[in-house]
Amino acid sequence: MAAAGPTLQEIREEDRRVRRLQLVARLCFEALSAADIGFDEAAELMSDFRRVALDLFPGKEQTFEIIYGRRLRRFIELRFGRLWM
């Protein structure tokens, strides 16, 4: 017998978490684009974004790094001329 797939409720819950993460990502990049944000504020915002993402998707650190981590660091390097770990 084949293993049962996710329930409709599980699919809806994951879809809700994905939409929330997309919203947080969009807000994060909009805030990072603000002309008056400093490096320390940007670093804090990025850390907060990572925390929210991992709260929504526990254990997905590597996935976050692949999807958002490199993009965030590249953005910071281009914006401020220095790297953020």
Buried (B, 14 or more C-beta within 10 A) or exposed (E): EEEEEEEEEEEEEEEEBEEBBEEBBEEBBEBBEEEEBEEEEBBEBBEEBBEBBBEBBEEEEEEBEEBBBEEBBEBBEEBBEEEBE
